[in-house]
Amino acid sequence: MNRGVSTIIATIGADSAGWRLDRALAAAVPTVSRERLKALISSGQVRNAEGVAVRDPSSKAKTGDYRIDIPAPAPAHNEPQDIPLTIVFEDEHLLVVDKPAGMVVHPAAGNLDGTLVNALLHHCAGRLSGIGGVARPGIVHRIDKNTSGLLVVAKTDVAHEGLAAQFKKHSIQRGYRAIVAGLPNPPSGAVDAPLARSSANRQKMAIVGEGRGKRAVTHYRLITPLKEAALVECRLETGRTHQVRVHMTSIGHPLLGDPVYGRTRIVHRELLNQLDFKRQALHAAEIGFRHPVTKADLSFKSAIPPDMQELFRALTV
């Protein structure tokens, strides 16, 4: 193995033989995104069982072992930035962060600094897992810019791989608090509806027919009835982009303040403007997982932030 390069051996079984190579490798190695694998394949960093570089991401996968060489991550788009972080837990392998609303998780077009990654690069002084690639060191999962709450971040590749495997198995426990329009009836239930990018707007997610998207399941429970609204708990059986927001909208209870999926009722519009509340009322309040190295069962909670508390008080019956 070359210095500065880590190697992963991906085993392709009979169930995924014949798939596109990038798709099959993404299924075999959940710690590396499909886009990252496409780039690695195209640059000659993936070799088949005969040791021959395979440079076409669309080529058919064959059963056997593929060697994936992952170069050391290039610097992120921006320099480390001394941005205050609320650290809930930290050890040599990982940390749990309570992200404020308004902070983007990783650099991307239009958000090249001031992100959680910029803050982590400063806080961890380079001690972050490189599996995520150039722009996402340490990032195993994310929450939306305008959603607040808990994320777990990997500081080592071993931790990253272990956490990613738990996310793939849906064994990570995640609980959200949301303020939604209307009063859910029944007061608890589950939304089981697959999600995919909207064909009309690629910036949005949409519920699609079976076989067209990824399975998505949200369990909801009424916590407190409010004025034509409710505080609800949403637990994720799966973790898809915008899952809570789309699922709650689909059953007639969009999140208050949601600028993309919400349909703000007149009774709430004036209040939201008065409070200057301009985000979806969603908070990642709980996360639980097995430590990928120590094997200890860890669980963390985060109180609803002040802006959502203010909205809650204003809506209290």
TORKOL-4160 file (C-alpha; in steps of 0.2 Angstrom, whole numbers, padded with zeros to 4 digits, m for minus):
317
<pt num="1" X="0000" Y="0000" Z="0000"/>
<pt num="2" X="0007" Y="0017" Z="m0005"/>
<pt num="3" X="0011" Y="0030" Z="0009"/>
<pt num="4" X="m0004" Y="0041" Z="0012"/>
<pt num="5" X="m0016" Y="0029" Z="0003"/>
<pt num="6" X="m0028" Y="0017" Z="0013"/>
<pt num="7" X="m0035" Y="0001" Z="0005"/>
<pt num="8" X="m0052" Y="m0007" Z="0006"/>
<pt num="9" X="m0056" Y="m0024" Z="m0001"/>
<pt num="10" X="m0074" Y="m0025" Z="m0007"/>
<pt num="11" X="m0081" Y="m0042" Z="m0010"/>
<pt num="12" X="m0095" Y="m0043" Z="m0023"/>
<pt num="13" X="m0107" Y="m0057" Z="m0021"/>
<pt num="14" X="m0118" Y="m0066" Z="m0033"/>
<pt num="15" X="m0133" Y="m0055" Z="m0028"/>
<pt num="16" X="m0124" Y="m0039" Z="m0035"/>
<pt num="17" X="m0115" Y="m0047" Z="m0049"/>
<pt num="18" X="m0120" Y="m0039" Z="m0065"/>
<pt num="19" X="m0124" Y="m0022" Z="m0057"/>
<pt num="20" X="m0115" Y="m0006" Z="m0062"/>
<pt num="21" X="m0098" Y="m0007" Z="m0054"/>
<pt num="22" X="m0100" Y="0009" Z="m0044"/>
<pt num="23" X="m0117" Y="0004" Z="m0038"/>
<pt num="24" X="m0111" Y="m0014" Z="m0032"/>
<pt num="25" X="m0096" Y="m0006" Z="m0023"/>
<pt num="26" X="m0107" Y="0007" Z="m0015"/>
<pt num="27" X="m0118" Y="m0007" Z="m0008"/>
<pt num="28" X="m0102" Y="m0017" Z="m0002"/>
<pt num="29" X="m0094" Y="m0002" Z="0005"/>
<pt num="30" X="m0106" Y="0009" Z="0013"/>
<pt num="31" X="m0093" Y="0020" Z="0021"/>
<pt num="32" X="m0089" Y="0027" Z="0003"/>
<pt num="33" X="m0102" Y="0037" Z="m0007"/>
<pt num="34" X="m0106" Y="0031" Z="m0024"/>
<pt num="35" X="m0100" Y="0048" Z="m0031"/>
<pt num="36" X="m0083" Y="0046" Z="m0023"/>
<pt num="37" X="m0082" Y="0028" Z="m0030"/>
<pt num="38" X="m0086" Y="0034" Z="m0047"/>
<pt num="39" X="m0071" Y="0046" Z="m0046"/>
<pt num="40" X="m0060" Y="0033" Z="m0039"/>
<pt num="41" X="m0064" Y="0021" Z="m0052"/>
<pt num="42" X="m0062" Y="0034" Z="m0066"/>
<pt num="43" X="m0045" Y="0038" Z="m0059"/>
<pt num="44" X="m0039" Y="0020" Z="m0059"/>
<pt num="45" X="m0039" Y="0017" Z="m0040"/>
<pt num="46" X="m0050" Y="0002" Z="m0041"/>
<pt num="47" X="m0043" Y="m0015" Z="m0047"/>
<pt num="48" X="m0052" Y="m0032" Z="m0050"/>
<pt num="49" X="m0047" Y="m0049" Z="m0043"/>
<pt num="50" X="m0034" Y="m0050" Z="m0057"/>
<pt num="51" X="m0026" Y="m0034" Z="m0051"/>
<pt num="52" X="m0031" Y="m0024" Z="m0067"/>
<pt num="53" X="m0038" Y="m0007" Z="m0065"/>
<pt num="54" X="m0056" Y="m0005" Z="m0069"/>
<pt num="55" X="m0059" Y="0013" Z="m0076"/>
<pt num="56" X="m0077" Y="0013" Z="m0081"/>
<pt num="57" X="m0090" Y="0015" Z="m0067"/>
<pt num="58" X="m0104" Y="0008" Z="m0078"/>
<pt num="59" X="m0095" Y="m0008" Z="m0081"/>
<pt num="60" X="m0103" Y="m0024" Z="m0075"/>
<pt num="61" X="m0097" Y="m0030" Z="m0058"/>
<pt num="62" X="m0091" Y="m0048" Z="m0056"/>
<pt num="63" X="m0091" Y="m0059" Z="m0041"/>
<pt num="64" X="m0075" Y="m0058" Z="m0031"/>
<pt num="65" X="m0064" Y="m0045" Z="m0022"/>
<pt num="66" X="m0060" Y="m0028" Z="m0028"/>
<pt num="67" X="m0046" Y="m0017" Z="m0021"/>
<pt num="68" X="m0050" Y="0001" Z="m0018"/>
<pt num="69" X="m0036" Y="0013" Z="m0015"/>
<pt num="70" X="m0041" Y="0029" Z="m0007"/>
<pt num="71" X="m0029" Y="0043" Z="m0007"/>
<pt num="72" X="m0027" Y="0053" Z="0008"/>
<pt num="73" X="m0040" Y="0067" Z="0008"/>
<pt num="74" X="m0036" Y="0083" Z="0000"/>
<pt num="75" X="m0039" Y="0099" Z="0011"/>
<pt num="76" X="m0057" Y="0104" Z="0012"/>
<pt num="77" X="m0063" Y="0119" Z="0002"/>
<pt num="78" X="m0059" Y="0131" Z="0016"/>
<pt num="79" X="m0046" Y="0132" Z="0030"/>
<pt num="80" X="m0051" Y="0127" Z="0048"/>
<pt num="81" X="m0061" Y="0140" Z="0057"/>
<pt num="82" X="m0063" Y="0144" Z="0075"/>
<pt num="83" X="m0081" Y="0142" Z="0076"/>
<pt num="84" X="m0089" Y="0138" Z="0093"/>
<pt num="85" X="m0096" Y="0120" Z="0094"/>
<pt num="86" X="m0107" Y="0112" Z="0107"/>
<pt num="87" X="m0098" Y="0095" Z="0110"/>
<pt num="88" X="m0109" Y="0083" Z="0119"/>
<pt num="89" X="m0097" Y="0069" Z="0119"/>
<pt num="90" X="m0079" Y="0066" Z="0113"/>
<pt num="91" X="m0066" Y="0053" Z="0114"/>
<pt num="92" X="m0051" Y="0048" Z="0103"/>
<pt num="93" X="m0062" Y="0040" Z="0090"/>
<pt num="94" X="m0078" Y="0051" Z="0088"/>
<pt num="95" X="m0088" Y="0065" Z="0095"/>
<pt num="96" X="m0106" Y="0070" Z="0096"/>
<pt num="97" X="m0110" Y="0088" Z="0091"/>
<pt num="98" X="m0126" Y="0098" Z="0095"/>
<pt num="99" X="m0128" Y="0108" Z="0079"/>
<pt num="100" X="m0137" Y="0125" Z="0079"/>
<pt num="101" X="m0150" Y="0129" Z="0066"/>
<pt num="102" X="m0142" Y="0139" Z="0051"/>
<pt num="103" X="m0126" Y="0129" Z="0051"/>
<pt num="104" X="m0122" Y="0119" Z="0035"/>
<pt num="105" X="m0114" Y="0102" Z="0039"/>
<pt num="106" X="m0101" Y="0102" Z="0025"/>
<pt num="107" X="m0094" Y="0114" Z="0012"/>
<pt num="108" X="m0104" Y="0114" Z="m0005"/>
<pt num="109" X="m0107" Y="0127" Z="m0018"/>
<pt num="110" X="m0114" Y="0143" Z="m0010"/>
<pt num="111" X="m0108" Y="0137" Z="0007"/>
<pt num="112" X="m0089" Y="0136" Z="0006"/>
<pt num="113" X="m0085" Y="0141" Z="0024"/>
<pt num="114" X="m0094" Y="0143" Z="0041"/>
<pt num="115" X="m0099" Y="0125" Z="0040"/>
<pt num="116" X="m0098" Y="0111" Z="0053"/>
<pt num="117" X="m0083" Y="0104" Z="0044"/>
<pt num="118" X="m0074" Y="0120" Z="0045"/>
<pt num="119" X="m0077" Y="0120" Z="0064"/>
<pt num="120" X="m0072" Y="0102" Z="0066"/>
<pt num="121" X="m0056" Y="0104" Z="0056"/>
<pt num="122" X="m0051" Y="0118" Z="0069"/>
<pt num="123" X="m0057" Y="0108" Z="0084"/>
<pt num="124" X="m0049" Y="0092" Z="0079"/>
<pt num="125" X="m0034" Y="0099" Z="0072"/>
<pt num="126" X="m0034" Y="0087" Z="0057"/>
<pt num="127" X="m0039" Y="0072" Z="0067"/>
<pt num="128" X="m0054" Y="0067" Z="0057"/>
<pt num="129" X="m0058" Y="0052" Z="0046"/>
<pt num="130" X="m0054" Y="0054" Z="0028"/>
<pt num="131" X="m0066" Y="0041" Z="0021"/>
<pt num="132" X="m0079" Y="0055" Z="0017"/>
<pt num="133" X="m0067" Y="0062" Z="0004"/>
<pt num="134" X="m0062" Y="0080" Z="0001"/>
<pt num="135" X="m0077" Y="0090" Z="0007"/>
<pt num="136" X="m0083" Y="0079" Z="0021"/>
<pt num="137" X="m0070" Y="0073" Z="0033"/>
<pt num="138" X="m0077" Y="0064" Z="0048"/>
<pt num="139" X="m0095" Y="0066" Z="0042"/>
<pt num="140" X="m0105" Y="0050" Z="0043"/>
<pt num="141" X="m0122" Y="0057" Z="0042"/>
<pt num="142" X="m0130" Y="0075" Z="0041"/>
<pt num="143" X="m0145" Y="0085" Z="0046"/>
<pt num="144" X="m0152" Y="0100" Z="0036"/>
<pt num="145" X="m0145" Y="0117" Z="0037"/>
<pt num="146" X="m0160" Y="0123" Z="0046"/>
<pt num="147" X="m0163" Y="0108" Z="0057"/>
<pt num="148" X="m0154" Y="0109" Z="0074"/>
<pt num="149" X="m0148" Y="0095" Z="0085"/>
<pt num="150" X="m0136" Y="0080" Z="0087"/>
<pt num="151" X="m0124" Y="0072" Z="0075"/>
<pt num="152" X="m0110" Y="0059" Z="0077"/>
<pt num="153" X="m0094" Y="0063" Z="0069"/>
<pt num="154" X="m0079" Y="0050" Z="0066"/>
<pt num="155" X="m0062" Y="0055" Z="0070"/>
<pt num="156" X="m0054" Y="0039" Z="0064"/>
<pt num="157" X="m0057" Y="0028" Z="0049"/>
<pt num="158" X="m0061" Y="0013" Z="0060"/>
<pt num="159" X="m0075" Y="0023" Z="0069"/>
<pt num="160" X="m0081" Y="0030" Z="0052"/>
<pt num="161" X="m0083" Y="0012" Z="0045"/>
<pt num="162" X="m0091" Y="0005" Z="0061"/>
<pt num="163" X="m0104" Y="0020" Z="0062"/>
<pt num="164" X="m0108" Y="0019" Z="0043"/>
<pt num="165" X="m0112" Y="0000" Z="0045"/>
<pt num="166" X="m0124" Y="0004" Z="0059"/>
<pt num="167" X="m0133" Y="0017" Z="0048"/>
<pt num="168" X="m0134" Y="0005" Z="0034"/>
<pt num="169" X="m0142" Y="m0008" Z="0046"/>
<pt num="170" X="m0154" Y="0006" Z="0053"/>
<pt num="171" X="m0148" Y="0001" Z="0070"/>
<pt num="172" X="m0144" Y="0020" Z="0075"/>
<pt num="173" X="m0158" Y="0026" Z="0086"/>
<pt num="174" X="m0163" Y="0044" Z="0081"/>
<pt num="175" X="m0177" Y="0054" Z="0088"/>
<pt num="176" X="m0183" Y="0071" Z="0082"/>
<pt num="177" X="m0195" Y="0084" Z="0090"/>
<pt num="178" X="m0206" Y="0093" Z="0077"/>
<pt num="179" X="m0220" Y="0106" Z="0079"/>
<pt num="180" X="m0232" Y="0102" Z="0065"/>
<pt num="181" X="m0248" Y="0110" Z="0059"/>
<pt num="182" X="m0264" Y="0102" Z="0065"/>
<pt num="183" X="m0267" Y="0088" Z="0077"/>
<pt num="184" X="m0262" Y="0071" Z="0071"/>
<pt num="185" X="m0276" Y="0058" Z="0072"/>
<pt num="186" X="m0273" Y="0045" Z="0076"/>
<pt num="187" X="m0261" Y="0052" Z="0089"/>
<pt num="188" X="m0247" Y="0039" Z="0084"/>
<pt num="189" X="m0243" Y="0029" Z="0069"/>
<pt num="190" X="m0230" Y="0026" Z="0055"/>
<pt num="191" X="m0228" Y="0033" Z="0038"/>
<pt num="192" X="m0220" Y="0019" Z="0027"/>
<pt num="193" X="m0217" Y="0028" Z="0010"/>
<pt num="194" X="m0202" Y="0027" Z="m0002"/>
<pt num="195" X="m0193" Y="0043" Z="m0006"/>
<pt num="196" X="m0183" Y="0049" Z="m0021"/>
<pt num="197" X="m0178" Y="0066" Z="m0029"/>
<pt num="198" X="m0193" Y="0075" Z="m0036"/>
<pt num="199" X="m0194" Y="0074" Z="m0055"/>
<pt num="200" X="m0201" Y="0091" Z="m0055"/>
<pt num="201" X="m0188" Y="0099" Z="m0043"/>
<pt num="202" X="m0171" Y="0090" Z="m0040"/>
<pt num="203" X="m0169" Y="0101" Z="m0024"/>
<pt num="204" X="m0184" Y="0092" Z="m0016"/>
<pt num="205" X="m0188" Y="0074" Z="m0011"/>
<pt num="206" X="m0205" Y="0066" Z="m0015"/>
<pt num="207" X="m0214" Y="0050" Z="m0011"/>
<pt num="208" X="m0214" Y="0038" Z="m0026"/>
<pt num="209" X="m0221" Y="0021" Z="m0030"/>
<pt num="210" X="m0213" Y="0005" Z="m0024"/>
<pt num="211" X="m0197" Y="0001" Z="m0033"/>
<pt num="212" X="m0194" Y="0018" Z="m0038"/>
<pt num="213" X="m0186" Y="0026" Z="m0022"/>
<pt num="214" X="m0178" Y="0021" Z="m0006"/>
<pt num="215" X="m0188" Y="0013" Z="0008"/>
<pt num="216" X="m0192" Y="0026" Z="0021"/>
<pt num="217" X="m0201" Y="0024" Z="0038"/>
<pt num="218" X="m0205" Y="0037" Z="0051"/>
<pt num="219" X="m0214" Y="0033" Z="0067"/>
<pt num="220" X="m0223" Y="0048" Z="0075"/>
<pt num="221" X="m0231" Y="0051" Z="0092"/>
<pt num="222" X="m0241" Y="0066" Z="0098"/>
<pt num="223" X="m0232" Y="0074" Z="0113"/>
<pt num="224" X="m0242" Y="0090" Z="0116"/>
<pt num="225" X="m0258" Y="0097" Z="0108"/>
<pt num="226" X="m0256" Y="0116" Z="0103"/>
<pt num="227" X="m0266" Y="0129" Z="0095"/>
<pt num="228" X="m0270" Y="0121" Z="0078"/>
<pt num="229" X="m0253" Y="0113" Z="0080"/>
<pt num="230" X="m0244" Y="0099" Z="0089"/>
<pt num="231" X="m0227" Y="0095" Z="0096"/>
<pt num="232" X="m0223" Y="0077" Z="0090"/>
<pt num="233" X="m0209" Y="0065" Z="0092"/>
<pt num="234" X="m0203" Y="0057" Z="0076"/>
<pt num="235" X="m0192" Y="0042" Z="0076"/>
<pt num="236" X="m0183" Y="0036" Z="0061"/>
<pt num="237" X="m0183" Y="0018" Z="0056"/>
<pt num="238" X="m0173" Y="0024" Z="0040"/>
<pt num="239" X="m0164" Y="0040" Z="0037"/>
<pt num="240" X="m0167" Y="0048" Z="0021"/>
<pt num="241" X="m0165" Y="0066" Z="0015"/>
<pt num="242" X="m0179" Y="0077" Z="0021"/>
<pt num="243" X="m0188" Y="0061" Z="0028"/>
<pt num="244" X="m0198" Y="0069" Z="0042"/>
<pt num="245" X="m0202" Y="0084" Z="0033"/>
<pt num="246" X="m0209" Y="0075" Z="0018"/>
<pt num="247" X="m0218" Y="0061" Z="0028"/>
<pt num="248" X="m0227" Y="0073" Z="0040"/>
<pt num="249" X="m0233" Y="0084" Z="0025"/>
<pt num="250" X="m0239" Y="0068" Z="0017"/>
<pt num="251" X="m0251" Y="0065" Z="0031"/>
<pt num="252" X="m0257" Y="0083" Z="0032"/>
<pt num="253" X="m0246" Y="0089" Z="0046"/>
<pt num="254" X="m0232" Y="0099" Z="0038"/>
<pt num="255" X="m0219" Y="0106" Z="0049"/>
<pt num="256" X="m0222" Y="0124" Z="0054"/>
<pt num="257" X="m0210" Y="0136" Z="0046"/>
<pt num="258" X="m0204" Y="0124" Z="0032"/>
<pt num="259" X="m0201" Y="0134" Z="0017"/>
<pt num="260" X="m0200" Y="0120" Z="0005"/>
<pt num="261" X="m0213" Y="0107" Z="0010"/>
<pt num="262" X="m0224" Y="0118" Z="0022"/>
<pt num="263" X="m0241" Y="0125" Z="0018"/>
<pt num="264" X="m0242" Y="0138" Z="0031"/>
<pt num="265" X="m0260" Y="0141" Z="0038"/>
<pt num="266" X="m0265" Y="0159" Z="0040"/>
<pt num="267" X="m0267" Y="0156" Z="0059"/>
<pt num="268" X="m0249" Y="0152" Z="0060"/>
<pt num="269" X="m0242" Y="0164" Z="0047"/>
<pt num="270" X="m0243" Y="0180" Z="0058"/>
<pt num="271" X="m0236" Y="0171" Z="0073"/>
<pt num="272" X="m0221" Y="0165" Z="0063"/>
<pt num="273" X="m0218" Y="0182" Z="0056"/>
<pt num="274" X="m0219" Y="0190" Z="0073"/>
<pt num="275" X="m0207" Y="0178" Z="0080"/>
<pt num="276" X="m0196" Y="0179" Z="0065"/>
<pt num="277" X="m0196" Y="0160" Z="0064"/>
<pt num="278" X="m0189" Y="0156" Z="0047"/>
<pt num="279" X="m0185" Y="0138" Z="0048"/>
<pt num="280" X="m0193" Y="0121" Z="0049"/>
<pt num="281" X="m0198" Y="0118" Z="0067"/>
<pt num="282" X="m0187" Y="0102" Z="0068"/>
<pt num="283" X="m0174" Y="0097" Z="0081"/>
<pt num="284" X="m0163" Y="0081" Z="0081"/>
<pt num="285" X="m0166" Y="0078" Z="0100"/>
<pt num="286" X="m0159" Y="0060" Z="0103"/>
<pt num="287" X="m0146" Y="0049" Z="0096"/>
<pt num="288" X="m0140" Y="0032" Z="0101"/>
<pt num="289" X="m0128" Y="0020" Z="0094"/>
<pt num="290" X="m0115" Y="0006" Z="0099"/>
<pt num="291" X="m0097" Y="0014" Z="0100"/>
<pt num="292" X="m0089" Y="0006" Z="0085"/>
<pt num="293" X="m0072" Y="0003" Z="0095"/>
<pt num="294" X="m0076" Y="0001" Z="0113"/>
<pt num="295" X="m0093" Y="m0007" Z="0110"/>
<pt num="296" X="m0102" Y="0003" Z="0123"/>
<pt num="297" X="m0120" Y="0007" Z="0121"/>
<pt num="298" X="m0121" Y="0026" Z="0120"/>
<pt num="299" X="m0136" Y="0038" Z="0120"/>
<pt num="300" X="m0137" Y="0057" Z="0120"/>
<pt num="301" X="m0151" Y="0069" Z="0122"/>
<pt num="302" X="m0153" Y="0088" Z="0117"/>
<pt num="303" X="m0166" Y="0100" Z="0124"/>
<pt num="304" X="m0177" Y="0109" Z="0111"/>
<pt num="305" X="m0167" Y="0125" Z="0107"/>
<pt num="306" X="m0174" Y="0143" Z="0112"/>
<pt num="307" X="m0182" Y="0147" Z="0096"/>
<pt num="308" X="m0193" Y="0132" Z="0095"/>
<pt num="309" X="m0196" Y="0134" Z="0114"/>
<pt num="310" X="m0203" Y="0152" Z="0110"/>
<pt num="311" X="m0214" Y="0145" Z="0096"/>
<pt num="312" X="m0220" Y="0131" Z="0108"/>
<pt num="313" X="m0225" Y="0144" Z="0122"/>
<pt num="314" X="m0234" Y="0155" Z="0109"/>
<pt num="315" X="m0244" Y="0140" Z="0103"/>
<pt num="316" X="m0248" Y="0133" Z="0120"/>
<pt num="317" X="m0267" Y="0131" Z="0123"/>
